[in-house]
Amino acid sequence: DFLTIAATNTLTVTSDIADTSGSGDGTQFSFTITAPATDTLGNQQLSIAIVRADSVTLVTKTLVLVGTPTRDSLLACVGPEGVANAARAGDTLTCFIHIKDASGFTTGLSSDFGSPLKVPASVVVSAVSSVANYSYATFTATVPAYGTSPFTLRGRMSNLVQFFQAAVAIAIRGQPTTASNLVCLESVSQDIYVRAGDTVTCTIYPSASGSITAFASDFASPSISPTLSGLIDTSLTASGDGSSISYSFTVPYSAQSDLHVTGRLANLSPFTEGAQTLYFIGNPDQHTTLSCVGTSTGAALVHVLETVRCTLHLANVNGSTTGSPTDFATPSISAGSDLSSYSVSGTNPFSDTLSFTFVAPSTAQTMTVTVNLANGSAITNAPFTVTTLLRPTSASTLSCIGSQSLQAAVRQSELVICTITARTSGGVIAALASDFGIPRIVGGSGATAVIAMPGDLTSSTFQFNVTAPAIVGSSFFIQGRLSVNNATFPASALSVVVAGYPSLGSSITCTGATTLQSYIRAGDSVTCVLTPLDSNGASTAVFASDFLAPLTSPYFPTTSLITSNLGYTFSFGFTTTTNLTARQTVVVTGSLANTSTFTSAPATVTVVGHPTADSTITTCVGQATGQQFVYPGGTVLCTISVQDASGNTTGLGDDFGVALSPSGSNIGAPFAIGDNSQMQFVLSAPSTANSYFAITGRMADLTPFHQGAYNMLIVGSATTRSTLYCY
């Protein structure tokens, strides 16, 4: 009467308390509890309290209310490595029964379950035990040898009825060795070429004298050389069947070279296959540079229609780098044709250089080549300028002078400097030194390569040197060549004179510039020729510098010695003054550079006067008679005395015109005789005997002499009919 029962769950049914002491002395009481019909997880605990009549709780007892498991329960196992349904041979596999009924998860007791169905049956398992919260039960199993197949466990109820769940297959993993393999590829392209920022996926294929399955924990993360600062990578993850292990990392922007990745076991032992190389592709930027050269010329100066090869030298802010064609936009050219796509040197799809070609235009011009990055940004030196040039032809010309003589006559063994002028049939052009080959040389030696004028890459003129023969007068022949087919310049074959040394036997001759004779008028210019002779008296080519300036007496300044035939003769001249008198002689003397005077006779020119119509015909003589009469039709020789207003003087034949003779014929032009104080001319007498005929002298302007006509007798021919008179 003094005790009551209080239950926390109002659905709990209890019986009355009964005295169950043996003697009824109230030392032991009993009652029964009927659990609620509901067995959801929310009603797992049932608290029963014994309360005294004065409401004091004497004791509280908590009971666990568990569900009624069914075949809906589930089985799962895990090995020591923490991988579901997988373990190594000999491992203790811990299996869990997730307690369920038809409505879902519930609780239960270990006694609700029987020993699992095992395949093979020899697998050793422990008894089923429940865990503290009764939501699942556990047992252990010892993993059989590697290669056992199948190895399955299937849960069973206490009455050995199998779970609806199919048998759980347990994978038996092997123990990998350093014979395992590692394959790393760029995640998107699936190749071995990587860039900063790329993700690399590596796959480990476990092996121990053959492919096996394994756990991620059997391996350490691969080692990467060189060490990369800022590396972001993932943990190792095994595939579902343990046949491969995956790992990935992102190539940091600190990377600048190829990466060498080596697989490792968990104890850090490297795989015996060694490192795998991931080839690093840089990120070229605007620091990239462009160069273009002709495949023949090797320079940015190219021939028309020549193939031009352009090269991109890939670089970024850190210096030289690598890249691929996709890093750049398609190149463009302002002229030319047959533009190719980019090519990569070697067999890799990347390089530190990319190249492309095009054919130069057919006309000489300056053109540009432009390359941009794929994002449209310009590179450092684009556009690049290429100059196209015409090829010179055999119309090119050649000239040579001695380095000391400065003319086309040279001394023995003198260095000769030759100049080529590049030409086509259209005229002078700009060209390249490489357009010309080694010249054809006869007699000389040591011809050098043709070069452009110093400081010029392209020019219209080019030079080469050759050494003259060592013997005076040797045949010395030079001819330019083109580099194409060694064709020569046919119009520019050049004979160079190997000069000797003049002797005192050298000579000078002089004539009036207008008279072309050794007679001149006062104030006339005189042209002289110096002919060098060697010690043997033979003509030889020499230099103007071998002589002093010739001297005249009286003195007149002479012009410089000039040669037009390679030093075999030299011309010079001087102009006389008007104060010279008739019959005055100007003497011209030559000297060697050592001041020695020529031993040959000096040159002379004689001054003549200015005749007038005061001149007279002094005599006319029949050439047959020798007298001042002539036979009919005979030839007459007339003599003119050259006069001016003052008297006798000298002159030139050109001062006089043809004499006038109305009946004479075949009148010849006057010509000078002696010291040019007299002139003579001839004519034919008329055919009428015993008569006179008139001869009138005339000046060049046909002014008749003041003396009037000169009359000459024509005599007949005597016969035997002549008579003799004696007194």
ChimeraX attribute file (.defattr): number of C-alpha atoms within 10 A of each C-alpha:
attribute: neighborCount
match mode: 1-to-1
recipient: residues
	/A:1	6
	/A:2	8
	/A:3	15
	/A:4	14
	/A:5	16
	/A:6	15
	/A:7	18
	/A:8	12
	/A:9	14
	/A:10	9
	/A:11	12
	/A:12	16
	/A:13	12
	/A:14	15
	/A:15	11
	/A:16	12
	/A:17	15
	/A:18	13
	/A:19	15
	/A:20	14
	/A:21	12
	/A:22	9
	/A:23	9
	/A:24	11
	/A:25	9
	/A:26	11
	/A:27	10
	/A:28	13
	/A:29	13
	/A:30	11
	/A:31	12
	/A:32	11
	/A:33	12
	/A:34	10
	/A:35	15
	/A:36	14
	/A:37	9
	/A:38	13
	/A:39	16
	/A:40	16
	/A:41	14
	/A:42	9
	/A:43	14
	/A:44	17
	/A:45	13
	/A:46	17
	/A:47	14
	/A:48	18
	/A:49	16
	/A:50	17
	/A:51	17
	/A:52	15
	/A:53	11
	/A:54	8
	/A:55	11
	/A:56	10
	/A:57	15
	/A:58	10
	/A:59	10
	/A:60	14
	/A:61	10
	/A:62	12
	/A:63	12
	/A:64	13
	/A:65	19
	/A:66	20
	/A:67	23
	/A:68	15
	/A:69	22
	/A:70	23
	/A:71	18
	/A:72	19
	/A:73	24
	/A:74	21
	/A:75	24
	/A:76	19
	/A:77	23
	/A:78	18
	/A:79	23
	/A:80	13
	/A:81	15
	/A:82	14
	/A:83	16
	/A:84	17
	/A:85	21
	/A:86	25
	/A:87	28
	/A:88	24
	/A:89	19
	/A:90	13
	/A:91	17
	/A:92	18
	/A:93	25
	/A:94	21
	/A:95	22
	/A:96	21
	/A:97	22
	/A:98	20
	/A:99	27
	/A:100	21
	/A:101	16
	/A:102	12
	/A:103	9
	/A:104	12
	/A:105	19
	/A:106	24
	/A:107	24
	/A:108	26
	/A:109	20
	/A:110	20
	/A:111	14
	/A:112	18
	/A:113	27
	/A:114	17
	/A:115	18
	/A:116	25
	/A:117	18
	/A:118	18
	/A:119	16
	/A:120	14
	/A:121	11
	/A:122	9
	/A:123	15
	/A:124	13
	/A:125	20
	/A:126	13
	/A:127	14
	/A:128	20
	/A:129	18
	/A:130	20
	/A:131	13
	/A:132	8
	/A:133	13
	/A:134	20
	/A:135	20
	/A:136	23
	/A:137	24
	/A:138	19
	/A:139	19
	/A:140	19
	/A:141	21
	/A:142	19
	/A:143	24
	/A:144	20
	/A:145	15
	/A:146	17
	/A:147	13
	/A:148	13
	/A:149	14
	/A:150	12
	/A:151	20
	/A:152	19
	/A:153	26
	/A:154	20
	/A:155	28
	/A:156	24
	/A:157	20
	/A:158	14
	/A:159	11
	/A:160	14
	/A:161	15
	/A:162	21
	/A:163	19
	/A:164	14
	/A:165	14
	/A:166	13
	/A:167	19
	/A:168	17
	/A:169	17
	/A:170	22
	/A:171	27
	/A:172	27
	/A:173	21
	/A:174	23
	/A:175	15
	/A:176	22
	/A:177	22
	/A:178	20
	/A:179	19
	/A:180	23
	/A:181	21
	/A:182	23
	/A:183	17
	/A:184	22
	/A:185	19
	/A:186	21
	/A:187	17
	/A:188	10
	/A:189	11
	/A:190	12
	/A:191	13
	/A:192	17
	/A:193	20
	/A:194	23
	/A:195	24
	/A:196	17
	/A:197	13
	/A:198	17
	/A:199	19
	/A:200	24
	/A:201	19
	/A:202	23
	/A:203	21
	/A:204	24
	/A:205	21
	/A:206	29
	/A:207	20
	/A:208	14
	/A:209	11
	/A:210	10
	/A:211	16
	/A:212	21
	/A:213	25
	/A:214	28
	/A:215	27
	/A:216	24
	/A:217	16
	/A:218	18
	/A:219	24
	/A:220	17
	/A:221	21
	/A:222	23
	/A:223	15
	/A:224	16
	/A:225	14
	/A:226	13
	/A:227	12
	/A:228	15
	/A:229	11
	/A:230	12
	/A:231	14
	/A:232	12
	/A:233	15
	/A:234	12
	/A:235	14
	/A:236	21
	/A:237	17
	/A:238	20
	/A:239	15
	/A:240	14
	/A:241	15
	/A:242	21
	/A:243	19
	/A:244	23
	/A:245	25
	/A:246	20
	/A:247	19
	/A:248	22
	/A:249	18
	/A:250	20
	/A:251	23
	/A:252	17
	/A:253	16
	/A:254	13
	/A:255	20
	/A:256	19
	/A:257	17
	/A:258	17
	/A:259	22
	/A:260	17
	/A:261	20
	/A:262	23
	/A:263	31
	/A:264	24
	/A:265	21
	/A:266	16
	/A:267	9
	/A:268	14
	/A:269	14
	/A:270	21
	/A:271	18
	/A:272	14
	/A:273	13
	/A:274	15
	/A:275	19
	/A:276	17
	/A:277	18
	/A:278	20
	/A:279	17
	/A:280	22
	/A:281	22
	/A:282	26
	/A:283	18
	/A:284	24
	/A:285	23
	/A:286	17
	/A:287	17
	/A:288	25
	/A:289	19
	/A:290	21
	/A:291	19
	/A:292	23
	/A:293	20
	/A:294	25
	/A:295	16
	/A:296	13
	/A:297	17
	/A:298	13
	/A:299	17
	/A:300	20
	/A:301	21
	/A:302	27
	/A:303	27
	/A:304	20
	/A:305	19
	/A:306	20
	/A:307	22
	/A:308	26
	/A:309	20
	/A:310	22
	/A:311	18
	/A:312	19
	/A:313	20
	/A:314	26
	/A:315	23
	/A:316	15
	/A:317	12
	/A:318	9
	/A:319	10
	/A:320	16
	/A:321	22
	/A:322	21
	/A:323	24
	/A:324	21
	/A:325	19
	/A:326	11
	/A:327	16
	/A:328	22
	/A:329	17
	/A:330	16
	/A:331	17
	/A:332	14
	/A:333	18
	/A:334	14
	/A:335	17
	/A:336	20
	/A:337	15
	/A:338	10
	/A:339	17
	/A:340	14
	/A:341	13
	/A:342	20
	/A:343	17
	/A:344	17
	/A:345	12
	/A:346	8
	/A:347	7
	/A:348	10
	/A:349	13
	/A:350	21
	/A:351	21
	/A:352	19
	/A:353	23
	/A:354	22
	/A:355	19
	/A:356	17
	/A:357	22
	/A:358	22
	/A:359	19
	/A:360	27
	/A:361	22
	/A:362	16
	/A:363	14
	/A:364	18
	/A:365	14
	/A:366	14
	/A:367	17
	/A:368	16
	/A:369	19
	/A:370	18
	/A:371	24
	/A:372	21
	/A:373	19
	/A:374	14
	/A:375	10
	/A:376	10
	/A:377	13
	/A:378	20
	/A:379	22
	/A:380	16
	/A:381	15
	/A:382	17
	/A:383	19
	/A:384	18
	/A:385	18
	/A:386	24
	/A:387	20
	/A:388	25
	/A:389	24
	/A:390	21
	/A:391	20
	/A:392	25
	/A:393	19
	/A:394	18
	/A:395	19
	/A:396	26
	/A:397	23
	/A:398	22
	/A:399	20
	/A:400	23
	/A:401	19
	/A:402	22
	/A:403	16
	/A:404	12
	/A:405	18
	/A:406	13
	/A:407	20
	/A:408	25
	/A:409	27
	/A:410	30
	/A:411	26
	/A:412	19
	/A:413	16
	/A:414	21
	/A:415	22
	/A:416	26
	/A:417	20
	/A:418	23
	/A:419	21
	/A:420	24
	/A:421	21
	/A:422	28
	/A:423	21
	/A:424	15
	/A:425	11
	/A:426	7
	/A:427	11
	/A:428	16
	/A:429	20
	/A:430	18
	/A:431	26
	/A:432	26
	/A:433	24
	/A:434	17
	/A:435	18
	/A:436	26
	/A:437	18
	/A:438	17
	/A:439	24
	/A:440	16
	/A:441	19
	/A:442	15
	/A:443	15
	/A:444	23
	/A:445	15
	/A:446	11
	/A:447	20
	/A:448	13
	/A:449	15
	/A:450	23
	/A:451	21
	/A:452	20
	/A:453	16
	/A:454	9
	/A:455	7
	/A:456	12
	/A:457	15
	/A:458	18
	/A:459	18
	/A:460	19
	/A:461	23
	/A:462	22
	/A:463	20
	/A:464	21
	/A:465	22
	/A:466	22
	/A:467	22
	/A:468	31
	/A:469	22
	/A:470	14
	/A:471	14
	/A:472	18
	/A:473	16
	/A:474	17
	/A:475	15
	/A:476	18
	/A:477	16
	/A:478	22
	/A:479	22
	/A:480	31
	/A:481	26
	/A:482	22
	/A:483	16
	/A:484	14
	/A:485	8
	/A:486	14
	/A:487	15
	/A:488	22
	/A:489	19
	/A:490	14
	/A:491	13
	/A:492	18
	/A:493	17
	/A:494	18
	/A:495	17
	/A:496	25
	/A:497	27
	/A:498	27
	/A:499	25
	/A:500	25
	/A:501	16
	/A:502	24
	/A:503	22
	/A:504	18
	/A:505	18
	/A:506	24
	/A:507	21
	/A:508	22
	/A:509	18
	/A:510	24
	/A:511	21
	/A:512	22
	/A:513	18
	/A:514	13
	/A:515	16
	/A:516	12
	/A:517	14
	/A:518	18
	/A:519	29
	/A:520	28
	/A:521	27
	/A:522	20
	/A:523	13
	/A:524	18
	/A:525	17
	/A:526	24
	/A:527	19
	/A:528	22
	/A:529	19
	/A:530	23
	/A:531	20
	/A:532	29
	/A:533	22
	/A:534	17
	/A:535	15
	/A:536	10
	/A:537	13
	/A:538	12
	/A:539	16
	/A:540	25
	/A:541	27
	/A:542	28
	/A:543	26
	/A:544	22
	/A:545	11
	/A:546	16
	/A:547	20
	/A:548	17
	/A:549	20
	/A:550	22
	/A:551	15
	/A:552	18
	/A:553	11
	/A:554	12
	/A:555	12
	/A:556	16
	/A:557	13
	/A:558	18
	/A:559	14
	/A:560	15
	/A:561	21
	/A:562	17
	/A:563	21
	/A:564	10
	/A:565	12
	/A:566	21
	/A:567	24
	/A:568	20
	/A:569	23
	/A:570	22
	/A:571	19
	/A:572	18
	/A:573	22
	/A:574	19
	/A:575	17
	/A:576	20
	/A:577	13
	/A:578	10
	/A:579	8
	/A:580	18
	/A:581	16
	/A:582	20
	/A:583	20
	/A:584	17
	/A:585	18
	/A:586	22
	/A:587	17
	/A:588	22
	/A:589	20
	/A:590	25
	/A:591	20
	/A:592	20
	/A:593	14
	/A:594	9
	/A:595	11
	/A:596	13
	/A:597	19
	/A:598	17
	/A:599	14
	/A:600	13
	/A:601	15
	/A:602	17
	/A:603	20
	/A:604	20
	/A:605	21
	/A:606	23
	/A:607	24
	/A:608	23
	/A:609	25
	/A:610	16
	/A:611	22
	/A:612	24
	/A:613	20
	/A:614	18
	/A:615	26
	/A:616	23
	/A:617	23
	/A:618	12
	/A:619	18
	/A:620	26
	/A:621	18
	/A:622	24
	/A:623	17
	/A:624	12
	/A:625	13
	/A:626	12
	/A:627	12
	/A:628	17
	/A:629	21
	/A:630	27
	/A:631	23
	/A:632	19
	/A:633	16
	/A:634	18
	/A:635	23
	/A:636	27
	/A:637	18
	/A:638	23
	/A:639	22
	/A:640	22
	/A:641	22
	/A:642	28
	/A:643	21
	/A:644	17
	/A:645	12
	/A:646	8
	/A:647	12
	/A:648	16
	/A:649	23
	/A:650	25
	/A:651	29
	/A:652	24
	/A:653	19
	/A:654	14
	/A:655	19
	/A:656	26
	/A:657	18
	/A:658	19
	/A:659	27
	/A:660	17
	/A:661	21
	/A:662	11
	/A:663	14
	/A:664	19
	/A:665	15
	/A:666	11
	/A:667	18
	/A:668	15
	/A:669	16
	/A:670	26
	/A:671	19
	/A:672	20
	/A:673	14
	/A:674	7
	/A:675	14
	/A:676	22
	/A:677	21
	/A:678	25
	/A:679	25
	/A:680	19
	/A:681	20
	/A:682	23
	/A:683	22
	/A:684	21
	/A:685	29
	/A:686	21
	/A:687	16
	/A:688	15
	/A:689	16
	/A:690	13
	/A:691	14
	/A:692	18
	/A:693	17
	/A:694	16
	/A:695	23
	/A:696	20
	/A:697	28
	/A:698	24
	/A:699	21
	/A:700	16
	/A:701	10
	/A:702	14
	/A:703	15
	/A:704	22
	/A:705	18
	/A:706	14
	/A:707	13
	/A:708	14
	/A:709	18
	/A:710	18
	/A:711	17
	/A:712	20
	/A:713	19
	/A:714	23
	/A:715	16
	/A:716	14
	/A:717	9
	/A:718	7
	/A:719	7
	/A:720	5
	/A:721	6
	/A:722	6
	/A:723	6
	/A:724	5
	/A:725	4
	/A:726	3
	/A:727	2
